[in-house]
Amino acid sequence: MARPFGAAVSGLALAAVVGVVPSSPAQAEPDIDDVKSRVDTLYHQAEQASERYNDAKLELKDLRHDMGSLKADQRRQDDRLGAVQEQVKDSIVRQYEGESLSAVGQVVVSDDPKSFLAQLSTMSAFDDLQGQLFADYSTELKALDIRREATEKRAAEVAATKKKLADEKATIDDKLAEAKSLLGKLEAEQREALTSRSAAPRTPPVAASGNAAAAVQFAMAQVGDAYVYGAAGPDAWDCSGLTMMAWAQAGVALPHSSSAQYNSGPHVAESELMPGDLVFYYSPISHVGMYIGNGMIVNAENPSAGVKVTSLHAMPYVGAVRPG
């Protein structure tokens, strides 16, 4: 149930909240259905941002993994380049040992790989020496440049994704604050009536089997818990955090994202739904719940409702997936 917010304000201010201009500002009151519709819209907009936030976190995790691999590749490539350079140096010294090595010396002491390569390529006296060594050095140098470019690109993508996370978090906070402000402008009695509409009904009997039984049992045990954007337990959840942790009890790993979960298993028709199936809502997908049978789902719904049982078609239904 939503936490009580501020006291009532004037009829004009309340009318501004719901977009109605009263004929008598001193007496007009907000229409509770209009307020509920606006609050639900704000919650959904915040949830959309929250699920984009979850997607961005998954993307950042993948990018960081790629960065680690690229850096390791770059270090190995750098080592191979150094090894080839040392072979070239050794060969030059062996071939010209005892002779004047002023030109050779310039090559050998070069710290710049490209300068080293350029000088080596101009030393026509080293034709016999160059051969495969020169080709190897050129190949390794190009490979290292490719690794460096890939690493720099991934680093830029990581920075962009971090900014995306910050932007989505700000959107979540703004929408949630607006919804709370809207609720706070209602009289306590009206606020109670609005939030009581989200009270969880008596839960129907659930017949689940196999891995799905563990997932359903866990999800149902969380009914009454709070909804918090980005949360995955133990006492607060967002929609995909709840389904992720529920199926984890059955040994099935799911990503913390409703859109990613939609691609995590075979799709099933509505007529073939079984308890434990994941059901998805809105387009683009931004909400997920768990089917529990009898046309009902359990889901982490929004900050006013928390985790609750509701009907399958309480929201715009998109499709279903069977994990495991």
SULWO-V200183 format. One record per run of one state. SS is the DSSP state (helix for helix, strand for strand, loop for the rest). FROM is the first residue (numbers start at 1). LEN is the number of residues. If there is no record, write none. Layout:
# SULWO-V200183
ss=SS from=FROM len=LEN
ss=SS from=FROM len=LEN
This chain:
# SULWO-V200183
ss=loop from=1 len=10
ss=helix from=11 len=8
ss=loop from=19 len=13
ss=helix from=32 len=64
ss=loop from=96 len=6
ss=helix from=102 len=7
ss=loop from=109 len=4
ss=helix from=113 len=10
ss=loop from=123 len=1
ss=helix from=124 len=61
ss=loop from=185 len=3
ss=helix from=188 len=9
ss=loop from=197 len=14
ss=helix from=211 len=11
ss=loop from=222 len=4
ss=strand from=226 len=2
ss=loop from=228 len=4
ss=strand from=232 len=1
ss=loop from=233 len=3
ss=strand from=236 len=2
ss=loop from=238 len=1
ss=helix from=239 len=10
ss=loop from=249 len=9
ss=helix from=258 len=4
ss=loop from=262 len=4
ss=strand from=266 len=3
ss=loop from=269 len=1
ss=helix from=270 len=3
ss=loop from=273 len=5
ss=strand from=278 len=4
ss=loop from=282 len=5
ss=strand from=287 len=7
ss=loop from=294 len=2
ss=strand from=296 len=5
ss=loop from=301 len=6
ss=strand from=307 len=5
ss=loop from=312 len=5
ss=strand from=317 len=6
ss=loop from=323 len=2
